[in-house]
Amino acid sequence: MLKIKRLYTFMLQTFLPLFFMTFGICLFIVLMQFLWKYIDDMVGKGLEMSILAEMFFYAALSLVPMALPLAILLASLMTFGNLGERLELLAMKSAGVSLLRIMRPLIVTLCIVSIGAFYFQNNVMPVAQVKLFSLLYSMRQKSPELDIPEGVFYSDIIGYSVYVKDKDNKTGLLKDMMIYDYSEGFNNARVIVADSGRLKTSEDKLFLVLSMFDGESFENIKNQSGGGATRVKEAVPYRRETFKTKDILIEFDANFTRTDETFLQNQYIGKDITDLQVSIDSMSVHLDSIKNINSQGIYTNSYKKSLTTNTNRPKKSEEEEIQEIKPVDKNEIQEPVIVLNYDSIYRATEPSSKATILNRAKTSVDNVKTEYFFKAATVGDEAYKLRRHLTEWHKKFTLSFACLVFFFIGAPLGAIIRKGGLGMPVIISVVLFIFYYIVDNIGFKMARDGIWEAWQGMWLSSFALTPLGVFLTYKAVNDSVILDADTYLNALKNLTGKRSGRKIEKKEVIMFTPDYKNLIPKLEKLATECQIYLDGHKRWLNYFNFWKQGAKDHTAGHIATEMEKIIEELTNSDQILILNKLMDYPLIGGYNQSKVKINPQTGILLEMFIPIGLPVYFIATYRRKLLRQDIQTVKKISQELVSMIRDTQKIAD
């Protein structure tokens, strides 16, 4: 029987709830974004709840490729962040379990998720997208629900504009109505004014019945005599009608009619990887044949071809001439060829005929230009369809790969930052996902427009994030502090000279007491060496002398070594004042010139390149200033320690 280790069970129990939670949250967020995008196509249409629920279901399925990578990134980041924050990750590593072994059950789980994502992208997405876009198209075609407002003209009824001053919501009575009927054209418009009226829909929801009470109508009488120029200035007769009750039947389809899905199923969004490959092969052959036909036509009708004519053979069609093209035999007697000079012929033509020739030439050029534009548009449309099929083919694989990449970014990143919850992980996940989304859209548009190859554009985001995942995994496995804020803070303090001081505490058990008599000469010697260093190393150093001496300084390193030896011995002291004074010693390191290793020959070369040498010189000068301040502090503290030790000995004596 297959047994799962307790560690693997623990990791799955920790990761899976977070994954399902984050997936639901991410899917809800992108679904709300979809709702705001298509809200205008739904509002005011009187759609049933079943239609809206069906649309949201297919929309949720279509948005899974966007929500799934973000959910994996956020869940893995939170999982390992929580383990690091609760020191559980540290306990596992202390027990000898490596990070990759801790990640092993989740890697297997995410591989299964990636395989499922490919199956979903290949089999479910085409059906979901066809259903979704057909529903959206049907919603856009549906007539809006009638809700005539007060005080404004309502023009959503095709061919009519209705104005209602007031309406009774309880009885549905419309008061002070004015209707402009231009269903037969603006020249035959009809105006109807009524004291009140009602508007209702027929039982089959194919017509509107407008019942009006106590009103008048005005309309122009159509001219039946077929008028001409002599009747333009005559008055146009009109008809005025007064009525107590009048009904108008208006065509208005209020039913929800589903669009046929066959058309969308034949598009790239409705095909799986097998159908896409078949379509790509056939479309490539078709596009190549169109290009060959166009290039053959260009060759046949080219200017160079038309200049050369054979005078000793009958004229043949262009197709027959193309078929007769064959390699030239040197032994075969060639027929004489005459090259016509059209410029000479044109100059020899009579002036009255030149205008006709130019007009015919211009017409011919315009026809050729139009023909080539049409051919180019045809080739462009076919190439665009082929590119869209290629991008959709690659999209079947990019989702699965993105799931793995985001896991290998989120898991090591959580192990490094060791922050759980919904704070820092959410910020990092959103930033990374926005970067991924922008890069992915750039690549998609480049591939769609033919600027890049389809595989280059569709895999651009994966190429951009894979090195980041490898780098973070490597750093997390080696317990790197690359994202530790204290590391960068200490480096900044070292650069500016504002570093943390020493921390020395009194030892509970002292193995041996310091030899104060021997330490006094060492402290005095240290203070003397500090003074010699300060006298020999001024704050400013000439630019050329700086490079000639090679920027080497071993004196500061010797002072730092002697200082650390004295501090190490004095930490065994039982005197609180002496221990407190030791904490005033600076930490000489990070910017001391003893670590700069530039020989004089290299220095002379850098000296010659002023743009490179000047920044290095200024940084070294600033470090020189900080180092002098530390040496001055070492001298001062050493002298004070000598006085304190002597006072301590006097008291002891």
C-alpha positions as CSV (number, residue, x, y, z in Angstrom):
1,M,0.0,0.0,0.0
2,L,1.3,3.4,-0.9
3,K,2.2,5.5,2.1
4,I,2.7,9.2,2.1
5,K,5.3,10.7,4.5
6,R,4.1,12.8,7.3
7,L,6.1,15.8,6.0
8,Y,4.4,15.5,2.6
9,T,1.0,15.3,4.2
10,F,1.7,18.4,6.3
11,M,2.9,20.4,3.2
12,L,-0.2,19.4,1.2
13,Q,-2.5,20.3,4.1
14,T,-0.8,23.6,4.4
15,F,-0.8,24.5,0.7
16,L,-4.1,23.2,-0.7
17,P,-6.5,25.3,1.5
18,L,-4.5,28.4,0.7
19,F,-4.5,27.5,-3.0
20,F,-8.3,27.0,-3.2
21,M,-8.9,30.2,-1.2
22,T,-6.6,32.4,-3.4
23,F,-7.9,30.8,-6.6
24,G,-11.5,31.7,-5.6
25,I,-10.4,35.3,-4.7
26,C,-8.5,35.8,-7.9
27,L,-11.2,34.4,-10.0
28,F,-13.8,36.6,-8.3
29,I,-11.6,39.7,-8.9
30,V,-11.1,39.0,-12.6
31,L,-14.8,38.2,-13.0
32,M,-15.7,41.6,-11.5
33,Q,-13.3,43.2,-14.0
34,F,-15.2,41.3,-16.8
35,L,-18.5,42.5,-15.4
36,W,-17.5,46.1,-15.5
37,K,-16.2,45.7,-19.1
38,Y,-19.5,44.2,-20.5
39,I,-22.0,45.9,-18.1
40,D,-23.4,48.1,-20.9
41,D,-24.4,44.9,-22.9
42,M,-26.5,43.6,-20.0
43,V,-28.2,46.5,-18.4
44,G,-31.6,47.5,-19.6
45,K,-32.2,44.4,-21.7
46,G,-34.6,42.5,-19.4
47,L,-32.5,39.4,-19.4
48,E,-33.6,36.5,-17.3
49,M,-31.5,35.3,-14.3
50,S,-30.8,32.0,-16.0
51,I,-29.2,33.8,-19.0
52,L,-27.0,35.9,-16.7
53,A,-26.0,32.9,-14.6
54,E,-25.1,31.0,-17.7
55,M,-23.0,33.9,-19.0
56,F,-21.2,34.3,-15.6
57,F,-20.5,30.6,-15.6
58,Y,-18.9,30.6,-19.0
59,A,-17.0,33.8,-18.2
60,A,-15.6,32.2,-15.1
61,L,-14.3,29.3,-17.1
62,S,-12.8,31.6,-19.7
63,L,-11.0,33.6,-17.0
64,V,-9.4,30.6,-15.4
65,P,-6.1,31.0,-17.4
66,M,-5.7,34.5,-15.9
67,A,-6.6,33.6,-12.3
68,L,-4.8,30.2,-12.0
69,P,-1.1,31.5,-12.3
70,L,-1.8,34.4,-9.8
71,A,-3.4,32.0,-7.4
72,I,-0.4,29.6,-7.5
73,L,2.0,32.5,-7.0
74,L,0.1,33.9,-4.0
75,A,-0.6,30.5,-2.4
76,S,3.0,29.3,-2.7
77,L,4.3,32.6,-1.4
78,M,1.9,32.6,1.6
79,T,2.6,28.9,2.4
80,F,6.4,29.2,2.7
81,G,6.1,32.7,4.2
82,N,3.9,31.3,7.0
83,L,6.3,28.4,7.5
84,G,9.3,30.8,7.7
85,E,7.5,33.2,10.0
86,R,6.5,30.4,12.4
87,L,10.0,29.0,12.3
88,E,8.7,25.7,11.0
89,L,10.8,25.9,7.9
90,L,13.9,26.5,10.1
91,A,13.0,23.4,12.2
92,M,12.7,21.3,9.0
93,K,16.1,22.5,7.8
94,S,17.6,21.9,11.2
95,A,16.4,18.3,11.0
96,G,18.4,17.9,7.8
97,V,15.6,18.3,5.3
98,S,16.5,20.4,2.3
99,L,14.3,23.0,0.8
100,L,13.8,21.0,-2.4
101,R,12.7,18.0,-0.5
102,I,10.2,20.2,1.4
103,M,8.9,21.4,-1.9
104,R,8.7,17.9,-3.5
105,P,5.1,17.2,-2.7
106,L,4.0,20.6,-4.0
107,I,6.1,20.2,-7.1
108,V,4.3,16.9,-7.9
109,T,0.9,18.5,-7.1
110,L,1.7,21.5,-9.4
111,C,2.8,19.2,-12.2
112,I,-0.6,17.5,-12.0
113,V,-2.3,21.0,-12.0
114,S,-0.2,21.9,-15.0
115,I,-1.3,18.8,-16.9
116,G,-4.9,19.6,-15.9
117,A,-4.4,23.2,-17.1
118,F,-3.3,21.9,-20.5
119,Y,-6.4,19.6,-20.7
120,F,-8.6,22.5,-19.6
121,Q,-7.1,24.9,-22.2
122,N,-7.3,22.4,-25.0
123,N,-10.8,20.8,-24.3
124,V,-12.8,23.1,-22.1
125,M,-11.7,26.6,-23.2
126,P,-12.9,26.3,-26.8
127,V,-16.4,25.3,-25.7
128,A,-16.5,27.9,-23.0
129,Q,-15.3,30.7,-25.3
130,V,-17.8,29.8,-28.1
131,K,-20.6,29.8,-25.6
132,L,-19.5,33.0,-23.9
133,F,-19.0,35.1,-27.1
134,S,-22.2,33.8,-28.7
135,L,-24.1,34.8,-25.5
136,L,-22.5,38.3,-25.6
137,Y,-23.3,38.7,-29.2
138,S,-26.9,37.7,-28.6
139,M,-27.2,40.2,-25.7
140,R,-25.9,43.0,-27.9
141,Q,-28.5,42.1,-30.6
142,K,-31.4,42.0,-28.1
143,S,-33.6,45.1,-28.0
144,P,-33.5,47.1,-24.8
145,E,-36.2,46.8,-22.2
146,L,-38.7,49.6,-22.5
147,D,-38.4,52.0,-19.6
148,I,-39.3,55.4,-21.1
149,P,-37.9,58.2,-18.8
150,E,-39.6,61.4,-18.0
151,G,-38.8,64.8,-19.5
152,V,-36.4,63.5,-22.2
153,F,-36.8,62.1,-25.7
154,Y,-36.5,58.3,-25.7
155,S,-35.0,56.9,-29.0
156,D,-34.3,53.2,-28.3
157,I,-37.4,52.3,-30.4
158,I,-36.1,52.1,-34.0
159,G,-37.9,54.7,-36.2
160,Y,-39.5,56.6,-33.3
161,S,-38.6,59.2,-30.7
162,V,-41.0,59.4,-27.7
163,Y,-41.3,62.2,-25.2
164,V,-43.3,61.8,-22.0
165,K,-43.7,64.7,-19.5
166,D,-45.0,62.6,-16.7
167,K,-46.0,59.0,-16.0
168,D,-47.9,57.1,-13.3
169,N,-45.8,54.1,-12.2
170,K,-48.8,52.4,-10.6
171,T,-51.2,52.5,-13.6
172,G,-48.6,52.7,-16.3
173,L,-50.3,55.8,-17.8
174,L,-48.1,58.1,-19.8
175,K,-49.1,61.8,-19.8
176,D,-48.4,64.7,-22.2
177,M,-46.9,62.5,-25.0
178,M,-45.1,63.7,-28.1
179,I,-44.1,61.1,-30.7
180,Y,-41.9,61.7,-33.8
181,D,-42.5,58.9,-36.3
182,Y,-39.7,58.7,-39.0
183,S,-40.0,55.0,-39.7
184,E,-40.7,55.8,-43.4
185,G,-37.9,58.4,-43.6
186,F,-37.3,61.9,-42.4
187,N,-39.0,63.4,-45.4
188,N,-42.2,61.6,-44.5
189,A,-42.1,62.2,-40.8
190,R,-45.2,62.2,-38.7
191,V,-45.7,64.1,-35.4
192,I,-48.3,62.8,-32.9
193,V,-49.4,64.8,-29.7
194,A,-51.6,63.1,-27.1
195,D,-52.9,63.9,-23.7
196,S,-52.1,60.4,-22.4
197,G,-51.4,56.9,-23.5
198,R,-50.2,53.4,-22.7
199,L,-47.4,51.2,-24.1
200,K,-47.5,47.4,-23.9
201,T,-45.9,44.5,-25.6
202,S,-47.8,41.9,-27.6
203,E,-48.1,38.4,-26.3
204,D,-45.5,37.0,-28.8
205,K,-43.1,39.9,-27.8
206,L,-42.6,40.8,-31.5
207,F,-44.6,44.1,-31.5
208,L,-45.3,47.1,-29.3
209,V,-48.8,48.4,-29.0
210,L,-49.0,52.2,-28.4
211,S,-52.5,53.3,-27.3
212,M,-53.0,57.1,-27.2
213,F,-56.0,59.2,-26.0
214,D,-57.2,62.7,-26.9
215,G,-54.6,63.9,-29.4
216,E,-53.7,65.1,-32.9
217,S,-51.3,63.9,-35.6
218,F,-49.6,65.8,-38.4
219,E,-48.0,64.3,-41.5
220,N,-47.0,65.3,-45.0
221,I,-49.0,63.8,-47.8
222,K,-46.8,62.0,-50.3
223,N,-46.6,63.6,-53.7
224,Q,-48.0,61.0,-56.2
225,S,-47.5,63.1,-59.4
226,G,-43.8,62.4,-59.5
227,G,-43.0,66.2,-59.4
228,G,-40.1,67.8,-61.3
229,A,-38.2,71.0,-61.3
230,T,-41.4,73.0,-61.9
231,R,-43.0,71.7,-58.7
232,V,-40.2,72.4,-56.3
233,K,-41.5,75.7,-55.2
234,E,-45.1,74.5,-54.7
235,A,-46.4,74.1,-51.1
236,V,-46.3,70.5,-49.7
237,P,-49.7,69.4,-48.6
238,Y,-50.1,67.8,-45.2
239,R,-52.8,66.0,-43.2
240,R,-54.1,66.8,-39.7
241,E,-56.0,64.3,-37.7
242,T,-57.8,64.6,-34.4
243,F,-58.6,61.5,-32.5
244,K,-60.0,60.2,-29.2
245,T,-58.3,56.9,-29.3
246,K,-55.5,55.8,-31.6
247,D,-53.4,52.6,-31.7
248,I,-50.0,52.2,-33.4
249,L,-48.4,48.8,-34.0
250,I,-44.6,49.0,-33.9
251,E,-42.2,46.1,-34.8
252,F,-40.1,45.4,-31.7
253,D,-38.6,42.0,-31.1
254,A,-38.2,41.8,-27.3
255,N,-37.3,38.1,-27.3
256,F,-33.8,36.8,-26.5
257,T,-32.6,35.0,-29.6
258,R,-29.5,32.9,-29.4
259,T,-26.9,33.3,-32.1
260,D,-25.9,30.3,-34.1
261,E,-22.6,28.9,-32.6
262,T,-21.4,27.3,-35.8
263,F,-19.6,30.4,-37.0
264,L,-17.6,30.8,-33.8
265,Q,-16.8,27.1,-33.7
266,N,-15.0,27.5,-37.0
267,Q,-12.8,30.3,-35.6
268,Y,-9.6,29.9,-33.7
269,I,-11.2,30.3,-30.3
270,G,-13.4,27.2,-30.9
271,K,-10.7,24.7,-31.9
272,D,-8.5,22.3,-30.0
273,I,-4.8,21.7,-30.7
274,T,-5.5,19.1,-33.4
275,D,-8.0,21.3,-35.3
276,L,-5.6,24.2,-35.0
277,Q,-2.8,22.2,-36.5
278,V,-5.0,21.1,-39.4
279,S,-6.1,24.7,-40.0
280,I,-2.5,26.0,-39.7
281,D,-1.3,23.5,-42.3
282,S,-4.1,24.2,-44.8
283,M,-3.9,28.0,-44.3
284,S,-0.2,28.0,-44.8
285,V,-0.6,26.1,-48.1
286,H,-3.4,28.5,-49.2
287,L,-1.3,31.6,-48.3
288,D,1.7,30.3,-50.2
289,S,-0.4,29.6,-53.2
290,I,-1.8,33.2,-53.1
291,K,1.7,34.6,-52.9
292,N,2.9,32.4,-55.8
293,I,0.0,33.6,-57.9
294,N,0.6,37.2,-57.0
295,S,4.3,37.0,-57.7
296,Q,3.7,35.2,-61.1
297,G,1.3,38.0,-62.0
298,I,3.8,40.7,-61.1
299,Y,6.4,38.9,-63.3
300,T,4.0,38.5,-66.2
301,N,2.8,42.2,-66.1
302,S,6.2,43.7,-65.2
303,Y,7.6,46.7,-67.0
304,K,10.7,44.8,-67.9
305,K,8.6,42.0,-69.5
306,S,6.5,44.5,-71.5
307,L,9.6,46.3,-73.0
308,T,10.8,43.1,-74.8
309,T,8.7,41.9,-77.7
310,N,9.3,39.3,-80.4
311,T,8.5,40.4,-83.9
312,N,8.7,37.0,-85.7
313,R,6.1,35.0,-83.8
314,P,2.3,35.4,-83.3
315,K,1.1,37.0,-80.1
316,K,0.1,34.6,-77.4
317,S,-1.6,34.9,-74.0
318,E,0.4,35.5,-70.9
319,E,-0.4,32.0,-69.6
320,E,1.0,30.4,-72.7
321,E,4.2,32.6,-72.5
322,I,4.8,31.6,-69.0
323,Q,4.4,27.9,-69.9
324,E,6.9,28.3,-72.8
325,I,9.7,29.7,-70.6
326,K,12.6,27.3,-70.7
327,P,16.4,27.4,-70.4
328,V,18.3,29.0,-73.4
329,D,20.1,26.6,-75.7
330,K,23.4,28.1,-77.0
331,N,23.1,26.0,-80.2
332,E,19.6,27.2,-80.9
333,I,19.2,30.2,-83.2
334,Q,17.6,33.0,-81.3
335,E,14.9,35.1,-82.9
336,P,15.7,38.8,-83.1
337,V,14.4,40.9,-80.2
338,I,13.5,44.5,-80.6
339,V,13.5,46.8,-77.5
340,L,11.0,49.6,-77.8
341,N,11.8,53.0,-76.5
342,Y,8.5,54.4,-75.2
343,D,9.9,57.9,-74.5
344,S,10.9,58.3,-78.2
345,I,7.6,57.1,-79.3
346,Y,5.8,59.5,-77.0
347,R,7.9,62.5,-78.2
348,A,7.1,61.6,-81.8
349,T,3.3,61.5,-81.1
350,E,1.2,64.5,-82.1
351,P,0.4,67.0,-79.3
352,S,-3.3,66.3,-79.6
353,S,-2.8,62.7,-78.8
354,K,-0.4,63.1,-75.9
355,A,-3.2,64.1,-73.4
356,T,-5.1,61.0,-74.4
357,I,-2.0,58.8,-73.9
358,L,-1.3,60.3,-70.5
359,N,-4.9,59.8,-69.3
360,R,-4.9,56.2,-70.4
361,A,-1.5,55.6,-68.7
362,K,-2.8,57.2,-65.5
363,T,-6.0,55.1,-65.6
364,S,-3.9,52.0,-66.1
365,V,-1.6,52.8,-63.2
366,D,-4.5,53.5,-60.9
367,N,-6.1,50.2,-61.9
368,V,-2.8,48.4,-61.2
369,K,-2.4,50.2,-57.9
370,T,-6.0,49.3,-56.8
371,E,-5.4,45.7,-57.9
372,Y,-2.2,45.4,-55.9
373,F,-3.8,47.0,-52.8
374,F,-6.6,44.5,-53.0
375,K,-4.1,41.6,-53.3
376,A,-2.1,43.0,-50.4
377,A,-5.2,43.3,-48.3
378,T,-6.1,39.7,-49.2
379,V,-2.7,38.4,-48.3
380,G,-2.8,40.5,-45.0
381,D,-6.1,39.0,-44.0
382,E,-5.0,35.5,-44.7
383,A,-1.7,36.0,-42.8
384,Y,-3.6,37.5,-39.9
385,K,-5.9,34.5,-39.6
386,L,-2.8,32.2,-39.8
387,R,-1.0,34.2,-37.0
388,R,-4.1,34.1,-34.8
389,H,-4.3,30.3,-35.1
390,L,-0.5,30.1,-34.3
391,T,-0.9,32.2,-31.2
392,E,-3.8,30.1,-30.0
393,W,-1.8,27.0,-30.6
394,H,1.0,28.2,-28.4
395,K,-1.4,29.5,-25.8
396,K,-2.4,25.9,-25.1
397,F,1.0,25.3,-23.6
398,T,2.0,28.6,-22.0
399,L,-0.6,28.4,-19.2
400,S,0.8,25.0,-18.0
401,F,4.4,26.4,-18.1
402,A,3.4,29.6,-16.3
403,C,1.9,27.6,-13.4
404,L,5.2,25.9,-12.8
405,V,7.2,29.1,-13.2
406,F,5.1,31.0,-10.7
407,F,5.4,28.2,-8.2
408,F,9.2,28.3,-8.5
409,I,9.1,32.0,-8.0
410,G,6.6,32.1,-5.1
411,A,7.9,29.2,-3.0
412,P,11.5,30.3,-2.8
413,L,10.5,33.9,-2.4
414,G,8.3,33.0,0.6
415,A,11.2,31.0,2.1
416,I,13.5,34.0,1.7
417,I,11.3,36.8,3.0
418,R,9.6,34.7,5.7
419,K,6.5,36.8,5.8
420,G,3.1,35.2,5.8
421,G,-0.5,36.4,5.8
422,L,-2.1,38.7,3.2
423,G,0.2,41.7,3.5
424,M,3.6,41.5,1.9
425,P,2.8,38.3,-0.2
426,V,-0.2,40.0,-1.8
427,I,1.9,43.1,-2.7
428,I,4.7,41.0,-4.2
429,S,2.3,38.7,-6.1
430,V,0.4,41.6,-7.6
431,V,3.6,43.4,-8.7
432,L,5.0,40.2,-10.3
433,F,1.7,39.3,-11.9
434,I,1.3,42.8,-13.4
435,F,4.8,42.5,-14.8
436,Y,3.9,39.1,-16.3
437,Y,0.6,40.4,-17.7
438,I,2.2,43.4,-19.4
439,V,5.1,41.3,-20.9
440,D,2.6,38.6,-22.0
441,N,0.4,41.2,-23.7
442,I,3.4,42.8,-25.4
443,G,4.5,39.5,-26.8
444,F,1.0,38.6,-27.9
445,K,0.5,41.8,-29.8
446,M,3.9,41.5,-31.4
447,A,3.1,37.9,-32.6
448,R,-0.5,38.9,-33.6
449,D,0.7,41.8,-35.8
450,G,3.5,39.7,-37.4
451,I,6.4,41.7,-35.9
452,W,7.7,38.6,-34.2
453,E,7.3,35.0,-34.8
454,A,4.4,33.4,-33.0
455,W,6.5,31.3,-30.6
456,Q,8.7,34.3,-29.7
457,G,5.8,36.5,-28.7
458,M,3.7,33.9,-26.9
459,W,6.7,32.6,-24.9
460,L,8.1,36.0,-24.1
461,S,6.7,36.1,-20.6
462,S,7.9,32.6,-19.8
463,F,11.4,33.5,-21.1
464,A,11.4,36.6,-18.9
465,L,10.3,34.9,-15.7
466,T,12.1,31.6,-15.9
467,P,15.5,33.0,-15.0
468,L,13.9,34.8,-12.0
469,G,12.5,31.5,-10.8
470,V,15.8,29.6,-11.2
471,F,17.7,32.5,-9.5
472,L,15.3,32.6,-6.5
473,T,15.3,28.8,-6.1
474,Y,19.1,28.7,-6.1
475,K,19.3,31.5,-3.5
476,A,16.6,29.9,-1.3
477,V,18.3,26.5,-1.4
478,N,21.6,28.1,-0.3
479,D,19.8,30.2,2.5
480,S,20.7,33.5,0.8
481,V,19.9,36.8,2.5
482,I,19.3,38.5,-0.9
483,L,15.9,39.9,0.3
484,D,16.9,40.5,3.9
485,A,16.3,44.2,4.6
486,D,18.9,44.3,7.4
487,T,21.6,43.2,4.9
488,Y,21.0,46.2,2.7
489,L,20.5,48.5,5.6
490,N,23.9,47.5,7.1
491,A,25.6,47.9,3.7
492,L,24.1,51.4,3.5
493,K,25.3,52.2,7.0
494,N,28.8,51.0,6.1
495,L,28.8,53.2,3.0
496,T,27.7,56.3,4.9
497,G,29.7,55.6,8.0
498,K,26.6,55.2,10.3
499,R,27.2,51.7,11.4
500,S,25.8,49.9,14.4
501,G,28.2,49.9,17.4
502,R,29.7,47.0,19.3
503,K,27.7,45.0,21.8
504,I,29.8,43.7,24.7
505,E,28.3,42.3,27.9
506,K,29.8,41.1,31.1
507,K,30.6,37.4,31.1
508,E,29.0,35.4,33.9
509,V,32.0,33.1,34.0
510,I,35.5,34.6,33.5
511,M,38.2,32.1,32.8
512,F,41.1,34.5,33.2
513,T,41.4,38.2,34.0
514,P,43.2,40.5,31.6
515,D,46.8,41.4,32.3
516,Y,46.3,45.1,32.7
517,K,50.0,45.9,33.1
518,N,50.9,44.4,29.7
519,L,47.8,46.0,28.1
520,I,48.8,49.5,29.0
521,P,51.9,49.5,26.7
522,K,49.8,47.9,23.9
523,L,47.1,50.6,24.2
524,E,49.8,53.3,24.2
525,K,51.4,51.8,21.1
526,L,48.0,51.6,19.4
527,A,47.4,55.3,20.1
528,T,50.9,56.2,18.8
529,E,50.3,54.2,15.6
530,C,47.0,56.0,15.1
531,Q,48.7,59.3,15.4
532,I,51.4,58.3,12.9
533,Y,48.7,57.2,10.5
534,L,46.8,60.5,10.9
535,D,50.0,62.5,10.3
536,G,50.9,60.4,7.2
537,H,47.4,60.2,5.6
538,K,45.8,63.5,5.0
539,R,42.2,63.9,4.2
540,W,42.8,64.9,0.6
541,L,45.1,63.1,-1.7
542,N,46.2,64.4,-5.1
543,Y,44.4,62.7,-8.0
544,F,47.6,61.6,-9.8
545,N,49.3,60.6,-6.6
546,F,46.3,58.5,-5.7
547,W,46.6,56.4,-8.8
548,K,50.4,56.2,-8.8
549,Q,50.6,54.7,-5.3
550,G,48.0,52.1,-6.3
551,A,45.5,53.0,-3.5
552,K,47.2,50.5,-1.2
553,D,47.1,51.0,2.6
554,H,48.1,48.2,4.9
555,T,48.6,50.5,7.9
556,A,44.9,50.7,8.6
557,G,44.5,47.0,8.4
558,H,47.3,46.5,11.0
559,I,45.7,49.0,13.4
560,A,42.3,47.2,13.0
561,T,43.9,43.9,13.8
562,E,45.8,45.2,16.9
563,M,42.6,46.9,18.1
564,E,40.6,43.6,17.9
565,K,43.2,41.7,19.8
566,I,43.1,44.2,22.7
567,I,39.2,44.2,22.7
568,E,39.1,40.4,22.8
569,E,41.4,40.4,25.8
570,L,39.6,43.2,27.7
571,T,36.2,41.5,27.2
572,N,37.2,39.2,30.1
573,S,37.3,42.2,32.4
574,D,34.9,42.4,35.4
575,Q,34.9,46.2,35.3
576,I,31.6,47.6,33.9
577,L,33.2,50.9,33.0
578,I,35.9,49.3,30.9
579,L,33.4,47.1,29.1
580,N,31.2,50.1,28.3
581,K,34.2,51.9,27.0
582,L,35.1,49.0,24.7
583,M,31.7,49.5,22.9
584,D,32.9,52.9,21.8
585,Y,35.5,51.3,19.6
586,P,34.5,51.6,15.9
587,L,34.1,48.6,13.5
588,I,36.8,49.3,11.0
589,G,35.7,47.5,7.8
590,G,33.6,47.8,4.7
591,Y,35.3,50.9,3.4
592,N,38.9,50.9,4.6
593,Q,41.4,51.3,1.9
594,S,43.3,48.2,2.9
595,K,40.8,46.2,0.9
596,V,41.5,48.1,-2.3
597,K,43.9,46.2,-4.5
598,I,45.0,48.3,-7.5
599,N,48.6,48.1,-8.6
600,P,50.4,51.3,-9.8
601,Q,50.3,50.1,-13.5
602,T,46.5,49.6,-13.4
603,G,46.2,52.9,-11.5
604,I,48.0,54.8,-14.3
605,L,45.7,53.3,-16.9
606,L,42.6,54.3,-14.9
607,E,44.1,57.7,-14.4
608,M,44.1,58.3,-18.1
609,F,40.4,57.5,-18.4
610,I,39.0,60.5,-16.5
611,P,35.3,59.5,-16.8
612,I,36.1,56.2,-15.1
613,G,38.8,57.4,-12.7
614,L,37.0,60.4,-11.2
615,P,34.1,58.5,-9.6
616,V,36.5,55.9,-8.2
617,Y,38.7,58.7,-6.9
618,F,35.8,60.6,-5.2
619,I,34.4,57.4,-3.6
620,A,37.9,56.5,-2.3
621,T,38.3,60.1,-0.9
622,Y,35.1,59.8,0.9
623,R,36.1,56.4,2.4
624,R,39.4,58.0,3.4
625,K,37.6,60.6,5.3
626,L,35.5,58.0,7.2
627,L,38.6,55.9,7.9
628,R,40.4,58.9,9.4
629,Q,37.5,59.5,11.7
630,D,37.6,55.9,12.9
631,I,41.4,56.0,13.5
632,Q,40.9,59.3,15.4
633,T,38.2,57.5,17.6
634,V,40.5,54.5,18.1
635,K,43.3,56.8,19.4
636,K,41.0,58.7,21.7
637,I,39.4,55.5,23.2
638,S,42.8,53.9,23.7
639,Q,44.1,56.9,25.7
640,E,40.9,56.9,27.8
641,L,41.3,53.2,28.5
642,V,44.9,53.7,29.6
643,S,43.7,56.3,32.2
644,M,40.8,54.0,33.4
645,I,43.1,51.0,33.8
646,R,45.6,53.0,35.8
647,D,42.9,54.4,38.0
648,T,41.6,50.9,38.6
649,Q,45.1,49.7,39.6
650,K,45.5,52.5,42.0
651,I,42.3,51.7,43.7
652,A,43.3,48.0,43.9
653,D,46.6,48.9,45.4
